[in-house]
């Protein structure tokens, strides 16, 4: 954080729950058994340091890594995300608690619900989970966040392919998330697809195009 501040950088994206179940501990049926108490203590420290150096945090709660491989932990996360009841439980017990603790913290810039869920859908090693399941999960988490605090919400998709109606469809559109969950609070405040140079051939180059030209919904803010 000190180095970021020294270099004039005032915002950073942090995976606060990288993989497995060392933080959010799940039962075999995907239910949330408990959250490691040290997690909250570590986050208290994190946000104290963020405030000290005036660096804003985009907190990424999950990643496709949770669903990857042939482990009991990956099986539990796949089970969680394919069941509406366990999705709801995760959203209330973990995401809701995160909001209650840090939602009014000036240095929590935004919450990124999951890093690159595209691979959970596309890759067999991550379970090939359908978008209906993934997007219900995003919608439910977004709804809980909007109900508990004013923190901005996004999903860090790996590419614009699933964030645009120009390609496979916008899997995080307001309409889709609200339809799946039945909640008016199920929406993203801004889009944040990732860009890698291999994507240029297929999806364009966001640094020389407007959001509309790149295929992103024009009224919604976009961070690449």
N, C-alpha and C positions, 0 to 999 in steps of 0.2 A: 504493500500500500504506500509506503514511503517513497519507493521508486516510481510508482505511478504518479504520485503527486509531484515529485521532482521533475518528471518528464512532461508535466502539464496535462496529464490524463485524469479526468474526473469521473469516469464511469468504468465499471468492469463487470463481466459476466462470470458467475461462479457456480459450479456444480456443487450444491450443498448435500447431495445424496447421490453418490457416484454409481454404485452398483450393489447388487446383492441385498441383504437385509440386515446389515449391521446397524442401521438407523431405524428404519421402519420394519419391525419384525412381524412376519405374517404367519398365520396358521396354514395348514395344508389346503384348506378350502379358500384361501386368498383373503380371509378376514384379517383385520389389523389386530394383532395381539397386544402390542405395546410399541411405544416409541422410546428409544434409548434416551434416558434423562441427560446423559452427557452431550447429546446433540443440542439441546436447548442451551446448555452452559457454553458450549463452543460458539453457538450463534450469538449469544449475548456478547461474548468477547469479540467476535467478528464485527458486529455493528458498532461496538465501542471504538475499534480501530478505524472503521470506515468514517465515523464521525470525527475522530482525531485528525485524519488526513483529508477530510472532505471529499471522499470518493464514493460515488453512488453505486449501489449494487443491483444488478439484475440477478435474482436468485433462481437458478434452474433446479427444479425439484426432483426430476427423474430423467432417465436417458434410455435409449434403446438397449443399452448394455444390461439393464435389469432383466431383459427378456432373452438374452443371448446365451446359447450353449445348452448343454445337457446337464443341468444342475437342479437340485431341488428348489433352490431359490428362484431360478428362472421359471420353473413350473408354477410356483406360487404366484409370481407376478402375472403370468399368462392367465392363470385361473382368476385372479382378481379382476383383470381388465375385461374379461369376457362375461362377467356377472354384474348386473346393474346394482344389486344389493351391496356387493363388496366395493364397487366403484363409489357408491354413495358413502359407505363407511369410511373409506380412505379420505374422501373429500371432507367429510365432517371431522373425523378424528385427527387427521394429520394436517391437511391444508387449512382447515378452520382454526386449529390451534396455532399454526404458523401465523395466520392473519391476526389472531387475538394478541399474540405476543409482539409482532413486529409491524403490523399493518399501519400504525401511525408513526413509524420511524421515518424521519426525514430522509435517511440515507438508503432506504429500500426503494429503489427507483421503479422496479417492476418484478413480477413473478412470471417466469417462463415455466409452463407446466411440464413440458417434456422436451428433451433434446432429441431431434431427428427421429421422430416416430415413423417416418417413411420406411425405415429399415425393418421395423416391427411388422409392417404390412408386406413389404417386398421380399424379405429374406426368410428362407425356411429355418435358418439357425436362430431366428428371433420369434418364430411361431406362426408367421403369415396370418397375423390377426386382422380381421376385416376392419375397414374404416368405420363402419357403424359402431363397433365396440370402442375403437380408439377415440372417435369424435364424441361419443356419448360421455366418455371419461373426461375429455377436455371441457365439454360443455358443463358437466356437473361441477368440476373443480372451479371453472370460471364463475359459475353462478354463486358458489359458496364464497369465493373471494369478493365478488361484488356486493354480496350481502353483509360481509363482515368488515370490510374496509374500503378505502378509496385507491388502493394500489393498482397500478396498471397491469393488465394481463396479456400474455402472448403465448405462442407456441413456436419454438425454434425448429421449423421444418428444414429438412436437409436441402430442399430445392424448391423452386417455384412450381414444379410439376403438379404438386398437390395443393398449391396455394392460389391456383388460377383457373378460371373457367376456359382459358385457352387450351388447356391440356387435358388432364384426367378429371378435372373438376376441383373446385375449392373446398377442401375437406374441413376447413375451419371457418367457413362463412357464417355470418350471423344466422342466416336462414336455416342452415343445416344443423347447427348446434342447438338452436331453439326448437326445431322440429323434433330432434332426437330426445331432448330432455323435457320439453314442455315448459321451459322456464324462460321468461323474458330477460333474465340476468345472465343467460348463457351466451356470451359473446366475447370476442377479443377486442381489446382497446387499440392494438396496433399489430401489424404483421411484422415478422422478423425471419424470413427465409434466409438460409445460408447460401453462400456462393463459393464455388470452387471452379478453377479454370476449366476443368473438363466439361462443365455445364454449358459453356458458351456456345458450343455447336448446336445444342439442343434447345436451350431456353433463353438465349440472348445474353447481353452484357449490361448489367444494371447500372454501371457507372457512366454510360453514355445514353441512357434511355430514361424517360419518365416512368413513374410507377405504372401508369396506364399502358404505355408501350411495352413494358416488361410483363404485363399481364396481371398486375395486382389491382385490386379494387381501388378506384381512384380516391374516394372520400376518406379512406382509412389511412392513418400515418403508417409509414413503412421504414423499418430499420434493416439494413442488409448486413 
